[in-house]
Amino acid sequence: MANQIAEKLGVSSTDVHSVDKMTADKIKEYEVLVLGTSTWGDGELQDDWYDGVKVLKSADLSMKFVALFGCGDSESYCDTFCDGIGVLYEDLKDSGCTFLGNKVSTDGYSFSSSIAVVDGAFVGLPLDEVNESNKTAERIDASTAEIKSKLEKTNRPSVYFKRMVCLHHADDIFY
């Protein structure tokens, strides 16, 4: 998934990294952070993200754009669907960053609860490869188009597109 999203955004494969390799210096190199996680257990982040969140919280994100995406299982874990996105959002919402793609409609998703839903919309792109894989490509296309549109409206779009990174965890769900 991370590679599909990165490709749609024009992010070089050399700028797609596992979060366990993330450092404060690496974050400084980029203007746009595209962060992806799956939701584990009972609505938790994947383990690599706990250290990743510490790195992000210690960095100056005030001039950064952040887009979130995640994988979940809306049938087996309908009450914690894509909660990992919500956890990242909660951890970063006061960091001064500007979120992109954070008003994803809940229409077309089947779930009962998610902390990734704030004010009636997902705060990042939720994907369900287990039950709704037939919708993944369309959802990625819509989300990446919105992110690109927002960046194109900034005062330095060419800079942002050249300084974009996609960080995810090295779980097999991101193939």
Backbone bond lengths (Angstrom), bond angles and torsions (degrees), N, CA, C in turn:
res aa  C-N    CA-C-N  psi(-1)  N-CA   C-N-CA  omega(-1)  CA-C   N-CA-C  phi
1 M - - - 1.452 - - 1.528 111.08 -
2 A 1.310 116.03 -46.20 1.460 119.02 -179.00 1.521 110.85 -57.04
3 N 1.322 116.36 -43.03 1.462 119.51 179.93 1.519 111.98 -67.08
4 Q 1.327 117.75 -37.03 1.468 120.74 177.55 1.527 110.47 -63.81
5 I 1.316 116.53 -45.57 1.463 120.80 -179.66 1.523 110.34 -65.70
6 A 1.321 116.25 -44.19 1.464 120.39 179.23 1.524 110.82 -59.36
7 E 1.320 116.43 -44.60 1.467 120.38 -179.91 1.528 111.12 -60.71
8 K 1.328 116.88 -43.55 1.476 120.85 -179.98 1.528 111.44 -64.66
9 L 1.316 116.68 -30.16 1.467 120.78 179.59 1.526 112.68 -87.99
10 G 1.320 116.52 -5.77 1.459 119.87 -178.81 1.514 113.16 80.77
11 V 1.324 117.06 21.15 1.462 121.77 178.46 1.524 108.63 -82.21
12 S 1.294 116.90 128.06 1.458 122.13 178.79 1.527 110.19 -62.65
13 S 1.319 116.43 147.04 1.468 120.11 178.12 1.528 111.40 -61.34
14 T 1.331 117.57 -23.22 1.466 120.29 176.87 1.532 111.71 -74.80
15 D 1.328 116.54 -9.37 1.463 121.41 178.44 1.525 112.07 -109.27
16 V 1.310 116.70 21.57 1.461 122.57 173.43 1.525 105.91 -110.79
17 H 1.330 115.89 116.04 1.462 120.81 -172.76 1.517 111.65 -129.62
18 S 1.313 114.67 150.76 1.461 120.17 171.11 1.521 108.09 -75.41
19 V 1.305 116.34 139.86 1.463 120.90 -176.84 1.530 111.99 -61.33
20 D 1.319 118.14 -25.79 1.464 118.89 -179.94 1.529 112.28 -69.61
21 K 1.327 117.12 -8.14 1.473 122.34 175.79 1.528 111.95 -101.87
22 M 1.317 116.89 2.41 1.459 121.36 -175.61 1.531 111.19 -74.11
23 T 1.326 114.89 136.88 1.461 121.61 175.44 1.529 108.16 -133.14
24 A 1.317 115.69 164.55 1.466 120.38 177.07 1.528 110.29 -61.33
25 D 1.330 117.60 -37.97 1.468 120.62 178.15 1.521 111.46 -64.49
26 K 1.321 116.79 -37.95 1.467 120.88 178.72 1.531 109.61 -64.24
27 I 1.318 117.33 -41.84 1.467 121.02 -179.90 1.519 110.85 -62.88
28 K 1.328 117.78 -37.53 1.467 121.64 179.52 1.519 112.70 -60.20
29 E 1.331 117.02 -27.46 1.464 121.74 -177.13 1.525 113.13 -70.08
30 Y 1.334 117.22 -19.67 1.451 120.94 -170.17 1.520 112.65 -118.34
31 E 1.342 114.86 150.35 1.463 122.34 176.72 1.527 111.21 -97.81
32 V 1.338 116.12 -28.00 1.461 122.06 -176.95 1.526 108.44 -124.08
33 L 1.330 115.87 126.27 1.461 122.02 178.32 1.523 108.42 -113.13
34 V 1.307 116.88 121.46 1.458 122.29 175.94 1.527 104.99 -107.03
35 L 1.323 116.08 112.38 1.464 121.35 -170.62 1.521 111.00 -112.60
36 G 1.320 116.44 127.62 1.453 120.63 -177.92 1.510 113.23 -125.64
37 T 1.321 115.73 140.94 1.460 121.13 177.56 1.520 110.17 -148.63
38 S 1.298 115.61 154.44 1.458 119.47 167.93 1.523 106.66 -96.28
39 T 1.311 116.11 171.01 1.465 121.16 177.15 1.519 106.94 -108.30
40 W 1.301 115.70 128.03 1.459 121.45 -177.39 1.517 110.35 -110.95
41 G 1.312 114.75 156.61 1.459 120.81 174.09 1.510 112.08 52.58
42 D 1.299 115.01 -127.47 1.464 121.75 -176.33 1.524 110.59 -100.54
43 G 1.350 115.95 57.34 1.457 120.73 176.12 1.512 114.65 87.03
44 E 1.318 118.00 28.97 1.459 121.73 -175.67 1.526 111.81 -104.56
45 L 1.329 114.04 160.09 1.460 120.28 172.83 1.519 109.70 -71.13
46 Q 1.316 115.80 154.31 1.454 120.73 170.93 1.525 107.23 -66.68
47 D 1.325 117.90 145.61 1.463 123.07 -170.67 1.528 115.26 -52.23
48 D 1.335 118.78 -40.23 1.466 120.87 -178.53 1.520 112.41 -58.95
49 W 1.323 116.39 -26.28 1.459 119.67 -176.46 1.521 113.85 -73.32
50 Y 1.325 119.30 -20.98 1.461 119.00 -178.63 1.525 111.23 -63.02
51 D 1.326 117.24 -44.86 1.462 119.60 174.33 1.522 110.80 -70.13
52 G 1.342 116.94 -35.59 1.459 120.94 178.46 1.515 112.36 -60.72
53 V 1.324 117.10 -40.44 1.466 121.18 177.89 1.525 110.24 -64.12
54 K 1.313 117.27 -39.29 1.474 120.11 177.56 1.528 110.66 -61.12
55 V 1.327 116.56 -42.91 1.469 120.68 178.35 1.526 109.75 -62.92
56 L 1.319 117.17 -46.12 1.465 120.49 180.00 1.523 111.73 -62.13
57 K 1.327 117.02 -42.44 1.466 120.40 -179.32 1.520 112.06 -66.34
58 S 1.326 117.09 -27.61 1.464 119.94 -179.98 1.530 111.91 -84.00
59 A 1.322 117.01 -12.87 1.469 121.44 -178.42 1.520 110.80 -89.40
60 D 1.319 115.02 158.35 1.465 120.73 174.48 1.526 107.83 -84.73
61 L 1.311 116.56 105.47 1.466 121.40 -179.28 1.530 112.14 -101.83
62 S 1.315 117.20 8.24 1.469 120.70 -172.36 1.524 113.50 -62.17
63 M 1.292 119.57 -25.27 1.469 121.56 179.85 1.527 111.55 -111.34
64 K 1.322 116.56 16.91 1.466 121.44 -176.65 1.529 111.07 -103.15
65 F 1.327 114.67 149.90 1.455 121.91 168.88 1.522 107.11 -100.18
66 V 1.327 116.63 140.04 1.464 121.94 -179.83 1.519 109.25 -130.44
67 A 1.332 115.79 129.72 1.465 122.67 173.19 1.530 107.00 -120.14
68 L 1.316 116.25 140.55 1.463 121.79 -177.45 1.522 111.05 -116.22
69 F 1.311 115.95 146.13 1.463 121.39 170.46 1.516 108.32 -147.35
70 G 1.313 115.39 158.58 1.457 118.27 -179.97 1.507 112.59 -162.92
71 C 1.311 114.03 164.37 1.460 121.75 178.93 1.518 109.60 -112.78
72 G 1.305 114.26 144.70 1.455 120.40 177.21 1.514 109.94 -153.51
73 D 1.298 115.42 175.14 1.463 123.33 179.59 1.521 106.78 -120.81
74 S 1.327 115.73 101.34 1.468 120.71 -173.36 1.522 113.38 -73.86
75 E 1.308 117.87 -11.78 1.463 120.19 179.97 1.530 110.91 -94.91
76 S 1.322 117.75 -55.01 1.465 121.28 -177.73 1.525 112.61 -74.67
77 Y 1.339 116.09 -29.82 1.470 121.13 -178.15 1.523 109.67 -126.32
78 C 1.321 115.78 52.02 1.465 121.16 -174.95 1.528 112.66 -65.58
79 D 1.328 117.71 -20.58 1.466 120.59 -178.65 1.530 113.16 -92.20
80 T 1.334 117.33 -4.18 1.468 121.53 176.71 1.531 110.50 -135.45
81 F 1.329 115.74 28.64 1.461 120.42 -173.87 1.528 111.97 -57.24
82 C 1.309 115.61 119.44 1.475 123.63 177.57 1.528 113.17 54.19
83 D 1.320 116.51 31.68 1.463 120.07 177.78 1.530 112.39 -58.34
84 G 1.332 117.51 -26.57 1.461 120.14 178.74 1.522 112.14 -55.47
85 I 1.328 116.80 -38.31 1.471 120.83 176.79 1.531 109.27 -61.16
86 G 1.320 115.54 -44.26 1.467 120.36 179.89 1.519 112.40 -63.84
87 V 1.326 116.91 -37.26 1.469 120.83 178.47 1.528 109.43 -64.01
88 L 1.337 116.97 -47.06 1.472 119.63 177.92 1.527 110.99 -60.40
89 Y 1.310 116.63 -43.76 1.466 120.86 179.28 1.530 111.00 -59.22
90 E 1.313 116.59 -48.62 1.467 120.57 -179.96 1.525 111.08 -60.36
91 D 1.328 116.75 -39.84 1.466 120.48 -179.45 1.525 112.69 -69.25
92 L 1.335 117.67 -25.98 1.464 120.47 -174.01 1.520 114.94 -110.27
93 K 1.308 118.39 -9.01 1.467 119.78 -171.33 1.527 113.88 -63.11
94 D 1.301 118.35 -23.93 1.465 121.01 178.70 1.526 112.57 -102.01
95 S 1.321 116.86 13.85 1.467 121.27 -176.03 1.528 112.91 -82.40
96 G 1.326 117.07 -11.53 1.453 120.57 -177.52 1.523 113.28 93.39
97 C 1.327 117.63 -3.72 1.464 119.95 178.40 1.528 109.52 -71.85
98 T 1.318 115.21 164.17 1.461 121.78 174.62 1.520 107.83 -108.47
99 F 1.322 116.33 121.58 1.458 120.27 -179.59 1.523 110.80 -81.83
100 L 1.320 114.89 141.88 1.468 123.21 174.98 1.521 107.95 -118.31
101 G 1.310 117.64 147.31 1.461 120.54 176.86 1.507 113.06 63.86
102 N 1.326 116.30 32.07 1.464 120.35 -173.93 1.521 113.51 -105.25
103 K 1.297 117.32 20.85 1.472 121.62 176.44 1.530 108.92 -130.56
104 V 1.329 116.03 55.89 1.463 121.48 -177.65 1.530 108.78 -83.65
105 S 1.304 115.81 122.40 1.463 121.00 -178.59 1.527 111.13 -60.32
106 T 1.312 115.55 144.19 1.464 120.83 175.94 1.532 111.64 -82.52
107 D 1.324 117.15 -7.72 1.471 120.86 178.66 1.529 109.97 -58.36
108 G 1.318 115.94 135.78 1.450 121.12 177.82 1.514 114.56 88.32
109 Y 1.319 117.07 -4.15 1.466 121.39 177.24 1.521 108.99 -103.23
110 S 1.330 116.49 142.74 1.462 122.12 177.39 1.521 108.73 -111.70
111 F 1.326 117.02 107.26 1.459 122.46 179.21 1.514 106.97 -161.32
112 S 1.321 116.86 164.07 1.464 118.53 -180.00 1.525 112.22 -104.75
113 S 1.346 117.35 -28.32 1.457 119.77 -177.41 1.522 109.74 -159.10
114 S 1.336 115.80 149.18 1.455 121.06 175.75 1.520 108.94 -162.98
115 I 1.337 116.14 130.77 1.466 118.69 174.99 1.529 110.93 -75.59
116 A 1.337 116.23 -4.49 1.468 120.45 174.60 1.524 111.56 -79.53
117 V 1.327 117.23 -3.73 1.463 121.49 176.68 1.528 108.14 -99.06
118 V 1.311 115.16 118.58 1.465 122.28 179.20 1.528 106.79 -128.34
119 D 1.307 116.29 128.65 1.470 121.56 -178.80 1.531 112.01 54.21
120 G 1.325 116.03 38.06 1.455 121.69 173.82 1.513 116.65 83.23
121 A 1.335 118.58 4.42 1.463 121.46 179.62 1.527 110.11 -138.08
122 F 1.333 115.70 153.62 1.459 119.83 174.59 1.531 109.30 -69.82
123 V 1.324 116.54 143.25 1.466 121.77 -179.87 1.528 112.21 -87.23
124 G 1.305 116.55 6.29 1.458 123.46 176.84 1.519 108.05 -167.08
125 L 1.300 116.02 -178.16 1.457 121.28 -177.58 1.528 111.11 -84.84
126 P 1.342 118.20 111.63 1.465 120.62 175.84 1.530 110.41 -89.53
127 L 1.317 115.52 135.29 1.458 121.16 179.32 1.523 109.49 -127.84
128 D 1.310 116.16 140.93 1.468 122.16 -179.97 1.518 108.17 -128.29
129 E 1.326 115.61 91.09 1.463 120.73 -179.69 1.524 112.26 -75.58
130 V 1.314 117.79 -15.14 1.463 121.40 -179.00 1.521 110.67 -78.34
131 N 1.333 117.71 -46.65 1.457 121.94 -172.99 1.527 114.86 -113.13
132 E 1.328 117.48 -19.80 1.466 120.21 -174.59 1.525 111.70 -134.16
133 S 1.324 116.52 39.23 1.463 119.84 -177.95 1.531 111.98 -62.01
134 N 1.326 116.66 -24.81 1.464 120.61 178.83 1.535 112.19 -68.55
135 K 1.326 117.76 -12.14 1.469 121.44 179.85 1.536 112.78 -104.45
136 T 1.331 116.88 -6.09 1.463 120.67 -173.52 1.518 112.79 -60.56
137 A 1.317 117.92 -51.67 1.476 120.74 -176.49 1.524 111.18 -58.86
138 E 1.326 116.41 -45.02 1.467 120.71 179.95 1.534 110.91 -63.42
139 R 1.320 116.60 -40.98 1.474 120.38 179.76 1.524 111.32 -67.25
140 I 1.318 116.72 -41.52 1.468 119.94 177.63 1.528 109.91 -64.09
141 D 1.321 116.94 -43.77 1.475 120.48 179.07 1.529 111.18 -58.46
142 A 1.319 116.98 -46.11 1.470 120.75 -178.20 1.526 110.85 -65.75
143 S 1.305 116.80 -43.85 1.462 120.52 -177.65 1.524 111.73 -66.90
144 T 1.319 116.60 -47.11 1.468 119.15 -178.75 1.532 111.16 -66.95
145 A 1.320 117.51 -33.78 1.476 119.96 176.37 1.524 110.36 -63.66
146 E 1.329 116.90 -40.93 1.466 119.88 178.59 1.525 111.18 -65.60
147 I 1.320 117.25 -43.57 1.462 121.02 179.37 1.526 110.23 -61.48
148 K 1.320 117.44 -46.17 1.462 121.22 178.95 1.526 110.97 -61.78
149 S 1.308 116.64 -40.67 1.468 120.95 179.18 1.526 110.85 -61.61
150 K 1.328 116.36 -43.99 1.480 120.12 179.85 1.526 110.28 -64.82
151 L 1.321 117.83 -42.05 1.457 120.35 -179.87 1.521 111.81 -67.19
152 E 1.324 117.01 -35.28 1.464 120.69 179.20 1.524 112.05 -66.17
153 K 1.317 117.08 -21.97 1.463 121.40 -179.94 1.527 112.75 -88.50
154 T 1.320 117.35 -1.40 1.464 120.45 178.92 1.520 109.58 -81.00
155 N 1.311 115.80 175.07 1.464 120.41 -178.60 1.529 112.93 -80.14
156 R 1.358 118.19 -9.97 1.461 120.59 -178.84 1.531 111.33 -141.32
157 P 1.306 118.92 57.86 1.468 119.56 -174.28 1.524 113.95 -60.43
158 S 1.323 118.46 -38.60 1.467 119.18 -177.18 1.521 111.28 -65.95
159 V 1.317 117.01 -34.01 1.468 120.71 177.40 1.522 109.86 -66.68
160 Y 1.309 116.56 -44.86 1.459 119.98 -177.44 1.519 111.77 -63.66
161 F 1.320 117.68 -40.18 1.457 119.91 -178.66 1.522 111.64 -69.53
162 K 1.322 117.93 -25.76 1.460 120.95 178.47 1.524 111.89 -84.83
163 R 1.314 117.42 -18.92 1.467 120.56 -174.75 1.530 110.19 -120.38
164 M 1.332 114.63 56.18 1.458 121.53 -177.68 1.527 108.59 -118.90
165 V 1.329 116.40 138.52 1.459 121.74 178.97 1.523 109.35 -129.42
166 C 1.306 115.75 148.98 1.461 121.74 175.56 1.523 107.24 -116.75
167 L 1.317 116.98 116.44 1.459 122.86 -179.98 1.518 109.64 -111.76
168 H 1.291 115.82 134.26 1.468 121.12 -179.00 1.516 107.70 -149.18
169 H 1.297 117.82 175.24 1.459 118.92 174.45 1.516 108.82 -98.77
170 A 1.295 115.25 155.00 1.457 121.22 -172.82 1.531 111.96 -83.52
171 D 1.284 116.56 48.86 1.456 122.47 177.37 1.520 108.57 -89.69
172 D 1.305 117.82 150.79 1.455 120.07 -177.07 1.525 113.22 -68.91
173 I 1.331 118.38 -7.69 1.463 119.50 177.97 1.540 111.26 -72.20
174 F 1.321 116.74 -18.34 1.466 121.10 179.60 1.524 109.24 -99.82
175 Y 1.319 117.68 71.44 1.463 120.09 -178.91 1.499 112.38 -98.94
